[in-house]
Amino acid sequence: MKAQTQTPSPPPSSFDSSLQNADPVGAVKSHYIAPRWAQMAAAMIGVALETFDTVMYGYLAVTLSGVFFPARNPTISLLLVFVAFGLPYVARPLGAAVLGAYGDRRGRKKALTLSIQLMMAGTAIMALIPPFALIGLVAPIGVFTARLLQAFSFSGEVGSSTAFMAEQTKARKGFYASWLSVSQKLGLLLAALFGLFLTTALSLPQLSAWGWRLPFFFGLLVGPVGLYIRRHVHETPEFVAITPVRAPVREVFSAASLRLLLGACMIAVPLGITSLFVYLPTFATRELKLPAYSPFYGLLLSPCLGVVFALASGHLSDKVGRIRIMLPASLLALVSFYPVFALLVHYKSVTVLLLALVWLSILQGISVGPAYALMSEIFPTQIRSTGMSLSYNVGAMVFGGAGPVAFASLIAVTGTAVAPSFYLVALAFVSTVSLFVLGRTAFTYPIQGAKP
């Protein structure tokens, strides 16, 4: 791929002018910056909590299908659970526009505080709602409402959190932005620990009666801690140094629509792997006929590997470029998804499942480590929160939220357990093409980390 060069800048747009009129030196000097660990914890805790709640819902899909979506056909019940999981993703672009624009107008800190409040409301509904047997159709409607609130809140969480992390430093954006992936892995790790505990310590009747509520009550305990931390950190220096624009959503669609599309497509691989992890307990028990606890050993190891490879690839991307790291990982995903599923279906063993999870976790870690920094560099500071929120959540809606439904539907239609790989291969193709285009595209605001 040819080297990316900076092109002459066109006449200033509204966010060009606001940047030129700002007084960054004076603003930053007058602004107290909290310790770096507090800034990072403030950004990470909400992402970890939302990831935990979302993944926990997927892990408990079989149990929740009987509690909230009872039907004569178990497959229909399961599909209804995953529809309730995926349909709220449609609201994510709306939430991204609302909360992302709020973050660009009022600041990253205020957006993060609002998003965690909405997140806690959705978690409270999931923890407290009675089952279908007691309140009938109100139960599944309540579950859908909880998922809708969580999807809406998380839609602004990623953009604001990543902007908050990336704007802590100018020299190591890849490394600091990769900590957003670490927070997602921590959420996955907590969910796997709860999944292992629930499937080994409780009987099926106990799990269906009350055990499934425990992780959501845990989320309610963590939420206030995150809210407290976010209220006591300070705004980022980069945001303080600029004059916010009035209509960041309009600016994104008028001046950055190509960036929006490419940003959504380049993260298709890590989003697809995450959706597979959500579906994995169902896949392991229904298609591979493995014990209910078996996938959770791999799902405990997976976040640990993901943390190591995400931080390493994020750090390395500061030296060699984001795309030089992400593109090879996307190509490896493209050629390896089908063989991984073929081996899983042929051998149907816990050992092979564990090895498959190791490989998928490495691919995801390498792919996602530089991704958030690259996305933050696509958009200038004045529209960064809005642009990132929209990009990520359009991708999450199209590639991530539809994953469990696509996996279950493909298996039902084709009659083969290898079918989920078809969906993942398509996502890898989308990521590969978008990264290739990003490496050859020169924006008005150059992608500083996108060295070919």
FIBA-327184 format. One record per residue (C-alpha): residue number from 1; x, y, z; residue in one letter. Coordinates in steps of 0.05 Angstrom, whole numbers. Each point is the difference from the previous one (the first is absolute). Layout:
# FIBA-327184
@i->NUM, xx->X, yy->Y, zz->Z, aa->A;
...
//
This chain:
# FIBA-327184
@i->1, xx->0, yy->0, zz->0, aa->M;
@i->2, xx->26, yy->69, zz->-16, aa->K;
@i->3, xx->20, yy->49, zz->54, aa->A;
@i->4, xx->-53, yy->47, zz->23, aa->Q;
@i->5, xx->15, yy->73, zz->-13, aa->T;
@i->6, xx->-31, yy->63, zz->26, aa->Q;
@i->7, xx->-40, yy->40, zz->-51, aa->T;
@i->8, xx->-5, yy->77, zz->0, aa->P;
@i->9, xx->-56, yy->22, zz->45, aa->S;
@i->10, xx->-63, yy->30, zz->-32, aa->P;
@i->11, xx->-33, yy->63, zz->26, aa->P;
@i->12, xx->-14, yy->-7, zz->74, aa->P;
@i->13, xx->-66, yy->-32, zz->20, aa->S;
@i->14, xx->-37, yy->20, zz->63, aa->S;
@i->15, xx->42, yy->-46, zz->42, aa->F;
@i->16, xx->64, yy->24, zz->-34, aa->D;
@i->17, xx->-17, yy->71, zz->21, aa->S;
@i->18, xx->-18, yy->-18, zz->71, aa->S;
@i->19, xx->67, yy->-36, zz->7, aa->L;
@i->20, xx->38, yy->60, zz->-25, aa->Q;
@i->21, xx->-37, yy->47, zz->46, aa->N;
@i->22, xx->14, yy->-42, zz->62, aa->A;
@i->23, xx->53, yy->15, zz->51, aa->D;
@i->24, xx->26, yy->-69, zz->17, aa->P;
@i->25, xx->60, yy->21, zz->40, aa->V;
@i->26, xx->-38, yy->45, zz->47, aa->G;
@i->27, xx->-58, yy->-48, zz->6, aa->A;
@i->28, xx->43, yy->-59, zz->18, aa->V;
@i->29, xx->43, yy->38, zz->49, aa->K;
@i->30, xx->-61, yy->24, zz->38, aa->S;
@i->31, xx->-31, yy->-70, zz->2, aa->H;
@i->32, xx->18, yy->-48, zz->55, aa->Y;
@i->33, xx->10, yy->-71, zz->-25, aa->I;
@i->34, xx->-17, yy->-57, zz->47, aa->A;
@i->35, xx->49, yy->-58, zz->8, aa->P;
@i->36, xx->5, yy->-42, zz->-64, aa->R;
@i->37, xx->-25, yy->-63, zz->35, aa->W;
@i->38, xx->-64, yy->36, zz->22, aa->A;
@i->39, xx->-12, yy->26, zz->-71, aa->Q;
@i->40, xx->9, yy->-69, zz->-29, aa->M;
@i->41, xx->-44, yy->-34, zz->53, aa->A;
@i->42, xx->-55, yy->50, zz->-13, aa->A;
@i->43, xx->-1, yy->-18, zz->-74, aa->A;
@i->44, xx->8, yy->-75, zz->10, aa->M;
@i->45, xx->-51, yy->-17, zz->54, aa->I;
@i->46, xx->-62, yy->16, zz->-40, aa->G;
@i->47, xx->24, yy->-39, zz->-61, aa->V;
@i->48, xx->17, yy->-59, zz->44, aa->A;
@i->49, xx->-68, yy->1, zz->34, aa->L;
@i->50, xx->-39, yy->5, zz->-65, aa->E;
@i->51, xx->41, yy->-56, zz->-31, aa->T;
@i->52, xx->-12, yy->-43, zz->61, aa->F;
@i->53, xx->-76, yy->11, zz->-2, aa->D;
@i->54, xx->-5, yy->-11, zz->-75, aa->T;
@i->55, xx->43, yy->-63, zz->-1, aa->V;
@i->56, xx->-34, yy->-28, zz->62, aa->M;
@i->57, xx->-67, yy->6, zz->-35, aa->Y;
@i->58, xx->28, yy->-42, zz->-57, aa->G;
@i->59, xx->31, yy->-52, zz->46, aa->Y;
@i->60, xx->-68, yy->-9, zz->35, aa->L;
@i->61, xx->-39, yy->-3, zz->-66, aa->A;
@i->62, xx->-25, yy->-71, zz->10, aa->V;
@i->63, xx->-23, yy->15, zz->71, aa->T;
@i->64, xx->-31, yy->67, zz->-18, aa->L;
@i->65, xx->-37, yy->-31, zz->-58, aa->S;
@i->66, xx->-40, yy->-43, zz->49, aa->G;
@i->67, xx->-9, yy->56, zz->52, aa->V;
@i->68, xx->-23, yy->56, zz->-47, aa->F;
@i->69, xx->-14, yy->-30, zz->-68, aa->F;
@i->70, xx->-34, yy->-68, zz->11, aa->P;
@i->71, xx->-23, yy->-36, zz->-63, aa->A;
@i->72, xx->-16, yy->-71, zz->-21, aa->R;
@i->73, xx->60, yy->0, zz->-46, aa->N;
@i->74, xx->66, yy->12, zz->37, aa->P;
@i->75, xx->33, yy->27, zz->-63, aa->T;
@i->76, xx->-53, yy->54, zz->-5, aa->I;
@i->77, xx->10, yy->19, zz->73, aa->S;
@i->78, xx->75, yy->5, zz->-12, aa->L;
@i->79, xx->-9, yy->42, zz->-62, aa->L;
@i->80, xx->-46, yy->48, zz->38, aa->L;
@i->81, xx->54, yy->8, zz->54, aa->V;
@i->82, xx->51, yy->18, zz->-53, aa->F;
@i->83, xx->-48, yy->46, zz->-36, aa->V;
@i->84, xx->-8, yy->37, zz->66, aa->A;
@i->85, xx->76, yy->1, zz->3, aa->F;
@i->86, xx->10, yy->26, zz->-71, aa->G;
@i->87, xx->-60, yy->44, zz->-14, aa->L;
@i->88, xx->20, yy->56, zz->49, aa->P;
@i->89, xx->64, yy->8, zz->-41, aa->Y;
@i->90, xx->-44, yy->36, zz->-50, aa->V;
@i->91, xx->-6, yy->55, zz->52, aa->A;
@i->92, xx->75, yy->7, zz->7, aa->R;
@i->93, xx->11, yy->49, zz->-58, aa->P;
@i->94, xx->-54, yy->45, zz->31, aa->L;
@i->95, xx->33, yy->-5, zz->68, aa->G;
@i->96, xx->68, yy->13, zz->-33, aa->A;
@i->97, xx->-26, yy->63, zz->-33, aa->A;
@i->98, xx->-32, yy->26, zz->65, aa->V;
@i->99, xx->54, yy->-19, zz->50, aa->L;
@i->100, xx->59, yy->9, zz->-48, aa->G;
@i->101, xx->-23, yy->70, zz->-17, aa->A;
@i->102, xx->-11, yy->14, zz->74, aa->Y;
@i->103, xx->72, yy->-20, zz->12, aa->G;
@i->104, xx->25, yy->46, zz->-55, aa->D;
@i->105, xx->-41, yy->59, zz->24, aa->R;
@i->106, xx->3, yy->-7, zz->76, aa->R;
@i->107, xx->62, yy->-42, zz->11, aa->G;
@i->108, xx->22, yy->-73, zz->5, aa->R;
@i->109, xx->-9, yy->-1, zz->76, aa->K;
@i->110, xx->-74, yy->20, zz->-2, aa->K;
@i->111, xx->-15, yy->-50, zz->-55, aa->A;
@i->112, xx->33, yy->-56, zz->39, aa->L;
@i->113, xx->-39, yy->18, zz->63, aa->T;
@i->114, xx->-67, yy->0, zz->-37, aa->L;
@i->115, xx->14, yy->-66, zz->-35, aa->S;
@i->116, xx->15, yy->-38, zz->64, aa->I;
@i->117, xx->-64, yy->26, zz->32, aa->Q;
@i->118, xx->-41, yy->-27, zz->-59, aa->L;
@i->119, xx->39, yy->-65, zz->3, aa->M;
@i->120, xx->-16, yy->-10, zz->74, aa->M;
@i->121, xx->-74, yy->10, zz->-15, aa->A;
@i->122, xx->1, yy->-56, zz->-51, aa->G;
@i->123, xx->38, yy->-47, zz->46, aa->T;
@i->124, xx->-50, yy->14, zz->56, aa->A;
@i->125, xx->-58, yy->-21, zz->-44, aa->I;
@i->126, xx->35, yy->-66, zz->-18, aa->M;
@i->127, xx->16, yy->-15, zz->72, aa->A;
@i->128, xx->-70, yy->13, zz->28, aa->L;
@i->129, xx->-50, yy->-18, zz->-55, aa->I;
@i->130, xx->-47, yy->-59, zz->17, aa->P;
@i->131, xx->-3, yy->-59, zz->-48, aa->P;
@i->132, xx->-52, yy->-14, zz->-55, aa->F;
@i->133, xx->-37, yy->-48, zz->46, aa->A;
@i->134, xx->-18, yy->58, zz->47, aa->L;
@i->135, xx->-12, yy->60, zz->-45, aa->I;
@i->136, xx->-9, yy->-29, zz->-69, aa->G;
@i->137, xx->19, yy->42, zz->-61, aa->L;
@i->138, xx->24, yy->57, zz->44, aa->V;
@i->139, xx->61, yy->-43, zz->16, aa->A;
@i->140, xx->29, yy->-5, zz->-70, aa->P;
@i->141, xx->-18, yy->73, zz->-13, aa->I;
@i->142, xx->39, yy->18, zz->63, aa->G;
@i->143, xx->60, yy->-40, zz->-23, aa->V;
@i->144, xx->-2, yy->36, zz->-67, aa->F;
@i->145, xx->-5, yy->67, zz->35, aa->T;
@i->146, xx->60, yy->-16, zz->43, aa->A;
@i->147, xx->41, yy->-21, zz->-61, aa->R;
@i->148, xx->-23, yy->63, zz->-36, aa->L;
@i->149, xx->24, yy->45, zz->57, aa->L;
@i->150, xx->67, yy->-37, zz->4, aa->Q;
@i->151, xx->10, yy->4, zz->-75, aa->A;
@i->152, xx->-17, yy->75, zz->0, aa->F;
@i->153, xx->47, yy->14, zz->57, aa->S;
@i->154, xx->57, yy->-40, zz->-29, aa->F;
@i->155, xx->-8, yy->34, zz->-67, aa->S;
@i->156, xx->31, yy->63, zz->28, aa->G;
@i->157, xx->46, yy->-36, zz->48, aa->E;
@i->158, xx->51, yy->-25, zz->-51, aa->V;
@i->159, xx->9, yy->65, zz->-37, aa->G;
@i->160, xx->6, yy->42, zz->63, aa->S;
@i->161, xx->44, yy->-51, zz->36, aa->S;
@i->162, xx->48, yy->-8, zz->-58, aa->T;
@i->163, xx->4, yy->75, zz->-11, aa->A;
@i->164, xx->12, yy->8, zz->75, aa->F;
@i->165, xx->57, yy->-51, zz->-2, aa->M;
@i->166, xx->32, yy->21, zz->-65, aa->A;
@i->167, xx->-1, yy->74, zz->20, aa->E;
@i->168, xx->43, yy->-14, zz->62, aa->Q;
@i->169, xx->63, yy->0, zz->-42, aa->T;
@i->170, xx->25, yy->19, zz->-70, aa->K;
@i->171, xx->58, yy->-49, zz->-5, aa->A;
@i->172, xx->-31, yy->-67, zz->22, aa->R;
@i->173, xx->-72, yy->2, zz->-24, aa->K;
@i->174, xx->3, yy->-72, zz->-24, aa->G;
@i->175, xx->21, yy->-27, zz->68, aa->F;
@i->176, xx->-49, yy->42, zz->41, aa->Y;
@i->177, xx->-59, yy->-11, zz->-47, aa->A;
@i->178, xx->13, yy->-75, zz->3, aa->S;
@i->179, xx->-19, yy->2, zz->73, aa->W;
@i->180, xx->-72, yy->6, zz->-23, aa->L;
@i->181, xx->8, yy->-70, zz->-27, aa->S;
@i->182, xx->29, yy->-21, zz->67, aa->V;
@i->183, xx->-63, yy->25, zz->35, aa->S;
@i->184, xx->-42, yy->-42, zz->-49, aa->Q;
@i->185, xx->43, yy->-61, zz->16, aa->K;
@i->186, xx->-9, yy->12, zz->75, aa->L;
@i->187, xx->-75, yy->-1, zz->-12, aa->G;
@i->188, xx->7, yy->-65, zz->-38, aa->L;
@i->189, xx->43, yy->-30, zz->55, aa->L;
@i->190, xx->-50, yy->18, zz->54, aa->L;
@i->191, xx->-57, yy->-29, zz->-42, aa->A;
@i->192, xx->39, yy->-65, zz->-11, aa->A;
@i->193, xx->13, yy->-5, zz->75, aa->L;
@i->194, xx->-73, yy->8, zz->15, aa->F;
@i->195, xx->-19, yy->-48, zz->-55, aa->G;
@i->196, xx->46, yy->-53, zz->27, aa->L;
@i->197, xx->-26, yy->10, zz->71, aa->F;
@i->198, xx->-73, yy->-2, zz->-21, aa->L;
@i->199, xx->7, yy->-63, zz->-41, aa->T;
@i->200, xx->41, yy->-39, zz->51, aa->T;
@i->201, xx->-26, yy->24, zz->68, aa->A;
@i->202, xx->-75, yy->3, zz->-15, aa->L;
@i->203, xx->-49, yy->-51, zz->-26, aa->S;
@i->204, xx->-42, yy->15, zz->-62, aa->L;
@i->205, xx->-62, yy->14, zz->42, aa->P;
@i->206, xx->39, yy->48, zz->45, aa->Q;
@i->207, xx->30, yy->35, zz->-60, aa->L;
@i->208, xx->-68, yy->9, zz->-32, aa->S;
@i->209, xx->-34, yy->22, zz->64, aa->A;
@i->210, xx->49, yy->52, zz->26, aa->W;
@i->211, xx->72, yy->-14, zz->-18, aa->G;
@i->212, xx->-2, yy->38, zz->-66, aa->W;
@i->213, xx->-14, yy->65, zz->39, aa->R;
@i->214, xx->66, yy->-2, zz->39, aa->L;
@i->215, xx->45, yy->31, zz->-55, aa->P;
@i->216, xx->-49, yy->57, zz->-12, aa->F;
@i->217, xx->-2, yy->16, zz->75, aa->F;
@i->218, xx->76, yy->0, zz->-2, aa->F;
@i->219, xx->-4, yy->51, zz->-57, aa->G;
@i->220, xx->-44, yy->44, zz->44, aa->L;
@i->221, xx->54, yy->0, zz->54, aa->L;
@i->222, xx->55, yy->20, zz->-49, aa->V;
@i->223, xx->-39, yy->55, zz->-34, aa->G;
@i->224, xx->1, yy->51, zz->57, aa->P;
@i->225, xx->75, yy->-8, zz->6, aa->V;
@i->226, xx->8, yy->18, zz->-73, aa->G;
@i->227, xx->-47, yy->59, zz->8, aa->L;
@i->228, xx->40, yy->26, zz->60, aa->Y;
@i->229, xx->67, yy->-5, zz->-37, aa->I;
@i->230, xx->-27, yy->35, zz->-62, aa->R;
@i->231, xx->-27, yy->58, zz->40, aa->R;
@i->232, xx->68, yy->13, zz->30, aa->H;
@i->233, xx->45, yy->0, zz->-61, aa->V;
@i->234, xx->15, yy->59, zz->-46, aa->H;
@i->235, xx->-10, yy->15, zz->-73, aa->E;
@i->236, xx->54, yy->-18, zz->-51, aa->T;
@i->237, xx->51, yy->53, zz->-20, aa->P;
@i->238, xx->-16, yy->-7, zz->-74, aa->E;
@i->239, xx->-74, yy->13, zz->11, aa->F;
@i->240, xx->14, yy->60, zz->45, aa->V;
@i->241, xx->45, yy->29, zz->-54, aa->A;
@i->242, xx->-54, yy->4, zz->-54, aa->I;
@i->243, xx->-65, yy->37, zz->-11, aa->T;
@i->244, xx->-56, yy->-52, zz->-8, aa->P;
@i->245, xx->-43, yy->2, zz->-63, aa->V;
@i->246, xx->-75, yy->10, zz->4, aa->R;
@i->247, xx->-21, yy->-59, zz->-42, aa->A;
@i->248, xx->51, yy->-57, zz->2, aa->P;
@i->249, xx->-48, yy->-51, zz->-31, aa->V;
@i->250, xx->-10, yy->44, zz->-61, aa->R;
@i->251, xx->76, yy->11, zz->-5, aa->E;
@i->252, xx->12, yy->-76, zz->2, aa->V;
@i->253, xx->-49, yy->-14, zz->-57, aa->F;
@i->254, xx->19, yy->60, zz->-42, aa->S;
@i->255, xx->76, yy->-2, zz->7, aa->A;
@i->256, xx->17, yy->-70, zz->25, aa->A;
@i->257, xx->-49, yy->-49, zz->-30, aa->S;
@i->258, xx->54, yy->-43, zz->-32, aa->L;
@i->259, xx->38, yy->-4, zz->66, aa->R;
@i->260, xx->-65, yy->-20, zz->34, aa->L;
@i->261, xx->-10, yy->-59, zz->-48, aa->L;
@i->262, xx->73, yy->-23, zz->1, aa->L;
@i->263, xx->2, yy->6, zz->76, aa->G;
@i->264, xx->-61, yy->-45, zz->7, aa->A;
@i->265, xx->26, yy->-52, zz->-49, aa->C;
@i->266, xx->72, yy->-6, zz->25, aa->M;
@i->267, xx->-22, yy->-29, zz->67, aa->I;
@i->268, xx->-45, yy->-54, zz->-29, aa->A;
@i->269, xx->48, yy->-56, zz->19, aa->V;
@i->270, xx->7, yy->16, zz->75, aa->P;
@i->271, xx->-75, yy->13, zz->4, aa->L;
@i->272, xx->-16, yy->-66, zz->-34, aa->G;
@i->273, xx->46, yy->-39, zz->47, aa->I;
@i->274, xx->-32, yy->33, zz->60, aa->T;
@i->275, xx->-69, yy->-20, zz->-25, aa->S;
@i->276, xx->26, yy->-71, zz->-8, aa->L;
@i->277, xx->24, yy->0, zz->73, aa->F;
@i->278, xx->-71, yy->22, zz->21, aa->V;
@i->279, xx->-30, yy->-58, zz->-40, aa->Y;
@i->280, xx->54, yy->-51, zz->20, aa->L;
@i->281, xx->-34, yy->-31, zz->62, aa->P;
@i->282, xx->-62, yy->-13, zz->-43, aa->T;
@i->283, xx->43, yy->-27, zz->-58, aa->F;
@i->284, xx->41, yy->-45, zz->46, aa->A;
@i->285, xx->-60, yy->-33, zz->33, aa->T;
@i->286, xx->-49, yy->-4, zz->-59, aa->R;
@i->287, xx->46, yy->-14, zz->-58, aa->E;
@i->288, xx->63, yy->-30, zz->30, aa->L;
@i->289, xx->-37, yy->-38, zz->56, aa->K;
@i->290, xx->51, yy->21, zz->52, aa->L;
@i->291, xx->-14, yy->11, zz->74, aa->P;
@i->292, xx->-30, yy->68, zz->18, aa->A;
@i->293, xx->62, yy->21, zz->39, aa->Y;
@i->294, xx->50, yy->-19, zz->-55, aa->S;
@i->295, xx->3, yy->65, zz->-40, aa->P;
@i->296, xx->12, yy->43, zz->62, aa->F;
@i->297, xx->70, yy->-27, zz->11, aa->Y;
@i->298, xx->19, yy->27, zz->-69, aa->G;
@i->299, xx->-39, yy->63, zz->12, aa->L;
@i->300, xx->41, yy->12, zz->63, aa->L;
@i->301, xx->65, yy->-7, zz->-39, aa->L;
@i->302, xx->-25, yy->41, zz->-59, aa->S;
@i->303, xx->-3, yy->69, zz->33, aa->P;
@i->304, xx->69, yy->-10, zz->31, aa->C;
@i->305, xx->30, yy->-14, zz->-69, aa->L;
@i->306, xx->-41, yy->57, zz->-29, aa->G;
@i->307, xx->28, yy->50, zz->51, aa->V;
@i->308, xx->73, yy->-21, zz->-14, aa->V;
@i->309, xx->-7, yy->3, zz->-76, aa->F;
@i->310, xx->-43, yy->63, zz->-1, aa->A;
@i->311, xx->50, yy->39, zz->43, aa->L;
@i->312, xx->59, yy->-27, zz->-40, aa->A;
@i->313, xx->-31, yy->16, zz->-68, aa->S;
@i->314, xx->-23, yy->68, zz->24, aa->G;
@i->315, xx->70, yy->16, zz->24, aa->H;
@i->316, xx->32, yy->-26, zz->-63, aa->L;
@i->317, xx->-48, yy->40, zz->-43, aa->S;
@i->318, xx->29, yy->64, zz->29, aa->D;
@i->319, xx->66, yy->-20, zz->-32, aa->K;
@i->320, xx->-18, yy->-34, zz->-66, aa->V;
@i->321, xx->-71, yy->24, zz->-15, aa->G;
@i->322, xx->-70, yy->-24, zz->15, aa->R;
@i->323, xx->-16, yy->-32, zz->-68, aa->I;
@i->324, xx->66, yy->-38, zz->-3, aa->R;
@i->325, xx->-25, yy->-37, zz->62, aa->I;
@i->326, xx->-75, yy->-6, zz->-16, aa->M;
@i->327, xx->2, yy->-21, zz->-73, aa->L;
@i->328, xx->41, yy->-64, zz->8, aa->P;
@i->329, xx->-45, yy->-20, zz->58, aa->A;
@i->330, xx->-62, yy->11, zz->-43, aa->S;
@i->331, xx->30, yy->-43, zz->-56, aa->L;
@i->332, xx->16, yy->-56, zz->50, aa->L;
@i->333, xx->-72, yy->3, zz->24, aa->A;
@i->334, xx->-25, yy->-5, zz->-72, aa->L;
@i->335, xx->38, yy->-65, zz->-14, aa->V;
@i->336, xx->-7, yy->-33, zz->68, aa->S;
@i->337, xx->-73, yy->8, zz->22, aa->F;
@i->338, xx->-27, yy->-58, zz->-40, aa->Y;
@i->339, xx->56, yy->-50, zz->18, aa->P;
@i->340, xx->-9, yy->17, zz->74, aa->V;
@i->341, xx->-74, yy->-18, zz->-3, aa->F;
@i->342, xx->13, yy->-62, zz->-42, aa->A;
@i->343, xx->47, yy->-26, zz->54, aa->L;
@i->344, xx->-49, yy->17, zz->55, aa->L;
@i->345, xx->-57, yy->-37, zz->-33, aa->V;
@i->346, xx->43, yy->-60, zz->-20, aa->H;
@i->347, xx->33, yy->-13, zz->68, aa->Y;
@i->348, xx->-52, yy->29, zz->49, aa->K;
@i->349, xx->47, yy->0, zz->59, aa->S;
@i->350, xx->15, yy->49, zz->56, aa->V;
@i->351, xx->74, yy->1, zz->-20, aa->T;
@i->352, xx->-15, yy->21, zz->-72, aa->V;
@i->353, xx->-49, yy->52, zz->25, aa->L;
@i->354, xx->53, yy->28, zz->46, aa->L;
@i->355, xx->51, yy->3, zz->-57, aa->L;
@i->356, xx->-51, yy->34, zz->-45, aa->A;
@i->357, xx->-14, yy->53, zz->53, aa->L;
@i->358, xx->75, yy->13, zz->9, aa->V;
@i->359, xx->8, yy->13, zz->-75, aa->W;
@i->360, xx->-63, yy->44, zz->-4, aa->L;
@i->361, xx->22, yy->39, zz->61, aa->S;
@i->362, xx->68, yy->15, zz->-30, aa->I;
@i->363, xx->-31, yy->23, zz->-65, aa->L;
@i->364, xx->-49, yy->44, zz->37, aa->Q;
@i->365, xx->53, yy->30, zz->45, aa->G;
@i->366, xx->46, yy->18, zz->-58, aa->I;
@i->367, xx->-58, yy->28, zz->-40, aa->S;
@i->368, xx->-31, yy->43, zz->54, aa->V;
@i->369, xx->63, yy->26, zz->34, aa->G;
@i->370, xx->15, yy->55, zz->-51, aa->P;
@i->371, xx->-72, yy->7, zz->-24, aa->A;
@i->372, xx->-25, yy->52, zz->50, aa->Y;
@i->373, xx->61, yy->45, zz->-10, aa->A;
@i->374, xx->-8, yy->-5, zz->-75, aa->L;
@i->375, xx->-73, yy->18, zz->5, aa->M;
@i->376, xx->15, yy->59, zz->45, aa->S;
@i->377, xx->51, yy->26, zz->-51, aa->E;
@i->378, xx->-51, yy->-3, zz->-56, aa->I;
@i->379, xx->-41, yy->54, zz->34, aa->F;
@i->380, xx->24, yy->68, zz->24, aa->P;
@i->381, xx->-9, yy->19, zz->73, aa->T;
@i->382, xx->-62, yy->42, zz->-12, aa->Q;
@i->383, xx->-41, yy->-58, zz->-27, aa->I;
@i->384, xx->40, yy->-58, zz->28, aa->R;
@i->385, xx->-50, yy->-25, zz->51, aa->S;
@i->386, xx->-58, yy->4, zz->-50, aa->T;
@i->387, xx->39, yy->-31, zz->-58, aa->G;
@i->388, xx->28, yy->-57, zz->41, aa->M;
@i->389, xx->-66, yy->-15, zz->34, aa->S;
@i->390, xx->-37, yy->-3, zz->-66, aa->L;
@i->391, xx->55, yy->-41, zz->-34, aa->S;
@i->392, xx->5, yy->-51, zz->56, aa->Y;
@i->393, xx->-75, yy->-7, zz->10, aa->N;
@i->394, xx->-18, yy->-6, zz->-73, aa->V;
@i->395, xx->52, yy->-56, zz->-2, aa->G;
@i->396, xx->-27, yy->-30, zz->64, aa->A;
@i->397, xx->-71, yy->1, zz->-27, aa->M;
@i->398, xx->17, yy->-30, zz->-68, aa->V;
@i->399, xx->56, yy->-48, zz->18, aa->F;
@i->400, xx->-4, yy->-14, zz->75, aa->G;
@i->401, xx->-73, yy->3, zz->23, aa->G;
@i->402, xx->-23, yy->-42, zz->-59, aa->A;
@i->403, xx->52, yy->-54, zz->15, aa->G;
@i->404, xx->-36, yy->-48, zz->48, aa->P;
@i->405, xx->-64, yy->3, zz->-42, aa->V;
@i->406, xx->41, yy->-12, zz->-64, aa->A;
@i->407, xx->37, yy->-59, zz->32, aa->F;
@i->408, xx->-63, yy->-34, zz->24, aa->A;
@i->409, xx->-38, yy->14, zz->-65, aa->S;
@i->410, xx->57, yy->-24, zz->-45, aa->L;
@i->411, xx->5, yy->-65, zz->39, aa->I;
@i->412, xx->-76, yy->-10, zz->-4, aa->A;
@i->413, xx->-2, yy->14, zz->-75, aa->V;
@i->414, xx->62, yy->-38, zz->-22, aa->T;
@i->415, xx->-4, yy->-57, zz->50, aa->G;
@i->416, xx->75, yy->4, zz->14, aa->T;
@i->417, xx->36, yy->26, zz->62, aa->A;
@i->418, xx->55, yy->29, zz->-44, aa->V;
@i->419, xx->-48, yy->53, zz->-25, aa->A;
@i->420, xx->20, yy->56, zz->49, aa->P;
@i->421, xx->68, yy->3, zz->-36, aa->S;
@i->422, xx->-36, yy->24, zz->-63, aa->F;
@i->423, xx->-22, yy->63, zz->37, aa->Y;
@i->424, xx->69, yy->11, zz->31, aa->L;
@i->425, xx->36, yy->-8, zz->-67, aa->V;
@i->426, xx->-45, yy->53, zz->-30, aa->A;
@i->427, xx->17, yy->47, zz->58, aa->L;
@i->428, xx->75, yy->-13, zz->-10, aa->A;
@i->429, xx->-7, yy->18, zz->-74, aa->F;
@i->430, xx->-34, yy->66, zz->19, aa->V;
@i->431, xx->55, yy->17, zz->50, aa->S;
@i->432, xx->55, yy->-17, zz->-49, aa->T;
@i->433, xx->-29, yy->44, zz->-56, aa->V;
@i->434, xx->-13, yy->59, zz->47, aa->S;
@i->435, xx->71, yy->-3, zz->29, aa->L;
@i->436, xx->29, yy->-3, zz->-70, aa->F;
@i->437, xx->-40, yy->62, zz->-20, aa->V;
@i->438, xx->20, yy->36, zz->64, aa->L;
@i->439, xx->73, yy->-12, zz->-16, aa->G;
@i->440, xx->-8, yy->33, zz->-68, aa->R;
@i->441, xx->-45, yy->58, zz->21, aa->T;
@i->442, xx->27, yy->69, zz->18, aa->A;
@i->443, xx->-49, yy->39, zz->42, aa->F;
@i->444, xx->-2, yy->75, zz->13, aa->T;
@i->445, xx->19, yy->-20, zz->70, aa->Y;
@i->446, xx->55, yy->-52, zz->-14, aa->P;
@i->447, xx->-4, yy->-67, zz->36, aa->I;
@i->448, xx->66, yy->8, zz->36, aa->Q;
@i->449, xx->4, yy->-73, zz->21, aa->G;
@i->450, xx->-22, yy->-30, zz->-67, aa->A;
@i->451, xx->68, yy->-16, zz->-29, aa->K;
@i->452, xx->-7, yy->-54, zz->-54, aa->P;
//
